[in-house]
Amino acid sequence: MRLQCNWDDFADAFTPKKYRMIETPPNLDTNFFSGFATRSPDERLSLARKNRSAEFILLNEISVLNKCVYFLSDFENREYLFYTDNFNNLKGFNPKTINVEWGSDYPPLLTDRSSALRYISLLSKIIARLSLTELSELQCICCGYYIHDRADLNFRCLYSSGSIFITDQSKLKLSFDGLSNVMSLMTSEIGYWIRFSAAGKVFHWHSRTNKLVEKDILSLREKEIANLWRLGFSIPEIAAKLYISNFTVKNQLANARGKLLARDNTALVQLCLRTGILSSDF
């Protein structure tokens, strides 16, 4: 079934006051999700507060080590069901006052709200193209957009999202998301790119072209060269290994950097690994 697009709904979904913050996260287990959708908001909040588990404590530690905020999003009810403690630092919250609804006076976190609307619009198109089985493996990346917090600190973000529950109507219900600052890895060029992957299918969109394309953002050759660079091969060694010129290697790396808006070759590799373009077993 196709998910209908309604731009008014998208704009409404990203009005901050429409999201309710839940202070303490739930335990991510079968018992929690069983019947969760039928519970009232008060019951959900109560359940969340009772289930601060060892797993979440570990996730909090991982979030600090990875310098990444993790959170569980309920798309249907527009709620964050939980988030790691560093979520508050990213958004400039006072931890003592976070258990409230976002008011209309809360400054928009997105420097350009259109990036969120674009992501939601593209996501709906991707969902319409995938089967229910494929949707269960959907991984989404949005890289390079800007947000700012209450202290007017700017971040250039890498947002990753993995679906963990799809309804029978092929709608995204729950997703496990991550948010990190990749400003140090990127050039000063204003722009961002989005990548979707599911069961071997890959789509990408880039702000330069404004087109959704059913292929990966990097070519197979660009991935191969970037991976060899990751493994420690020099440009002459890569050229010799692939029977191409040094110029071709440099050109391919430059093309790849340009597509990902990567600052240098090391940043290129880091972005590839963090977004799933490259894997450790490439």
KOLVO-538524 format. One record per residue (C-alpha): residue in three letters; z, y, x. Coordinates in steps of 0.05 Angstrom, whole numbers, plus 32768, in hexadecimal, padded with zeros to 4 digits. Each point is the difference from the previous one (the first is absolute). Example, Ala and Ser with C-alpha at 12.3 -4.5 7.8 and 13.67 -1.06 7.14 Angstrom:
<sites>
ALA809C7FA680F6 SER7FF38045801B 
</sites>
This chain:
<sites>
MET800080008000 ARG7FF180478017 LEU80398030800A GLN7FEE80407FDB CYS800380418028 ASN8021803D7FE1 TRP8006803C802E ASP803580207FD3 ASP802B7FC18009 PHE7FF68003804B ALA801580498004 ASP803C7FF07FD4 ALA80137FC5802A PHE8006802C803D THR802B80357FE0 PRO80417FF88027 LYS802E80067FC4 LYS7FE07FC27FE2 TYR801E7FD38036 ARG80497FEA7FFD MET80257FF28040 ILE802C7FC38003 GLU803680068034 THR800F7FB88013 PRO7FC97FCC8006 PRO7FFE7FBD7FDE ASN80007FBB8020 LEU7FB87FE98003 ASP80067FBB7FE2 THR7FE87FD97FC4 ASN8040800E7FD9 PHE7FF5804A8006 PHE7FB880007FE8 SER800D7FCF7FC7 GLY7FFD802A7FC1 PHE800480418028 ALA7FC880227FD9 THR80267FF77FBE ARG804080208019 SER801380477FEE PRO800280368036 ASP804C7FFE8001 GLU80007FB48008 ARG7FCE80058039 LEU802A80348024 SER803F7FD67FF6 LEU7FDD7FC2801A ALA7FE58025803C ARG804680198013 LYS801D7FBA7FFD ASN7FCD7FE0802E ARG800280238043 SER7FF27FC18026 ALA80017FE88048 GLU7FB47FFF7FFC PHE7FFE804A7FF0 ILE803180118037 LEU7FD17FDC8030 LEU7FC580267FE3 ASN80258041800C GLU80087FED8049 ILE7FB67FEE8005 SER7FED80437FE0 VAL802680258037 LEU7FE17FD78038 ASN7FBA80087FE3 LYS800B80497FED CYS7FE47FEF7FBC VAL801A800A7FBA TYR7FFB7FC47FD2 PHE800480037FB5 LEU7FF07FD77FC1 SER7FD780257FCC ASP7FFD7FF07FB6 PHE7FBC801C7FEC GLU80087FF47FB6 ASN804180257FF9 ARG7FF580328039 GLU803F7FEE8025 TYR80157FF18046 LEU802A7FC17FF7 PHE801B80058046 TYR7FF480228042 THR801E7FFC8045 ASP803380348015 ASN7FD08026802D PHE7FD880137FC2 ASN803280387FF6 ASN7FF5801B8046 LEU7FB480017FF7 LYS800480287FC0 GLY8039802F8015 PHE80317FE67FCD ASN804B800B8003 PRO80197FB77FFA LYS803980177FD4 THR7FD2801B7FCA ILE7FC67FCF7FFE ASN80147FD97FC2 VAL7FDF80327FD2 GLU7FBC800A7FE1 TRP7FD0802B8027 GLY800280447FDF SER7FC5802E7FF6 ASP801A802B8039 TYR7FF77FC78032 PRO7FC980168030 PRO7FC27FD38000 LEU80037FD0803A LEU7FB57FFA8006 THR7FDF803B8022 ASP7FC07FEF7FDB ARG800F7FDE7FBE SER7FB77FEB7FF9 SER800A7FCA8035 ALA80307FDB7FD1 LEU7FD180087FC5 ARG7FC67FE7802B TYR80287FC38015 ILE80127FEE7FB8 SER7FB8800A7FE9 LEU7FE57FD28037 LEU80377FCD7FF4 SER7FEB7FFA7FB7 LYS7FB87FF38016 ILE80167FCB8031 ILE802B7FDE7FCC ALA7FC57FFE7FD1 ARG7FD67FDB8034 LEU80337FCA8012 SER80167FC17FDE LEU80497FF37FEF THR80067FD2803C GLU7FE18033802F LEU802E80367FE4 SER803C7FD88015 GLU7FEA80098049 LEU7FEF804A7FFA GLN8015802C803B CYS7FF5804B7FFE ILE800180338038 CYS7FFC804C7FFD CYS800180218044 GLY800180498016 TYR801780287FC4 TYR803880348007 ILE804380067FDE HIS803A8030800D ASP804A7FFC7FF1 ARG803380337FE8 ALA800A80188047 ASP7FB580108003 LEU7FF57FCA8034 ASN7FB97FE47FFE PHE7FEF7FB78006 ARG7FBC7FDF8006 CYS80097FBF7FDB LEU7FEB7FB88002 TYR800D7FE37FBB SER7FFA7FB57FF7 SER80087FDA7FBF GLY7FFF7FB67FEF SER7FFE7FE67FB9 ILE80377FCF7FEE PHE7FF87FFC7FB4 ILE7FC080067FD6 THR80027FFC7FB4 ASP7FD37FD27FD8 GLN7FD6803D7FEF SER7FF18009804B LYS802C803D8006 LEU802C800E803C LYS80497FFA7FEC LEU80287FFE8041 SER7FED80108047 PHE80267FFF8043 ASP7FEE803F8026 GLY800B801F8044 LEU7FFB80488018 SER800080178049 ASN7FED803E8027 VAL7FC27FF6802C MET7FF480498013 SER80077FEF804A LEU7FC87FCD7FFA MET7FCD802D7FDE THR7FD3803A8012 SER800880457FE2 GLU7FC47FF57FD3 ILE801280087FB7 GLY7FEE7FC17FDB TYR80177FBB7FEC TRP7FE67FBB7FF0 ILE80117FC77FD1 ARG7FF77FB5800A PHE80087FC87FCD SER7FFF7FB68012 ALA80087FC27FD4 ALA7FEE7FB7800C GLY7FCC80108034 LYS7FE2803C7FDC VAL800680448021 PHE7FF180457FE5 HIS80098044801F TRP7FFB804A7FEE HIS7FFE803B8030 SER800A80497FF0 ARG7FC38012802A THR7FD07FD87FD3 ASN80277FFD7FBF LYS7FE27FBB7FF2 LEU80207FBD7FF1 VAL7FDD7FCC802B GLU80077FB47FFD LYS80097FF4804A ASP8035800D8034 ILE80078045801E LEU7FF07FE68046 SER7FC57FD58011 LEU80097FBA801D ARG7FEA80198045 GLU8031803B7FFD LYS80387FD07FEE GLU7FED7FD18038 ILE800080378034 ALA8041801F7FE6 ASN80207FBB8003 LEU7FEA7FF58047 TRP801E80448012 ARG80407FEA7FDE LEU80017FC2802B GLY7FFE802A803F PHE7FB67FFD8014 SER7FE4803E8021 ILE7FBF80207FE9 PRO7FD77FE08039 GLU80217FBC7FF1 ILE7FF080067FB6 ALA7FB880138011 ALA7FF97FC4802E LYS801F7FD07FCE LEU7FD380167FC7 TYR7FC1800B802B ILE7FFA80497FEC SER800380418028 ASN803E802A800D PHE7FE080377FD7 THR7FFA7FD27FC4 VAL80497FEC8005 LYS801680498004 ASN7FD380137FC6 GLN801A7FC87FD4 LEU80488014800F ALA7FF080487FF1 ASN7FE07FEC7FBE ALA803D7FD87FED ARG803080388013 GLY7FD780307FD6 LYS80037FD47FC3 LEU804B7FF68003 LEU800E80478019 ALA80247FE1803B ARG8017802C8039 ASP7FED7FD08039 ASN7FF17FB7800C THR80497FEC8000 ALA800A80227FBE LEU7FC27FDE7FE6 VAL801C7FBC800F GLN804380117FE1 LEU7FE080187FC0 CYS7FD47FC27FFD LEU803D7FD28007 ARG802B80277FCF THR7FCA80027FCA GLY7FE87FB88006 ILE7FBC8011801D LEU80147FD7803D SER80317FC78000 SER80247FDE8039 ASP7FD47FC27FF8 PHE7FBE80277FFC 
</sites>
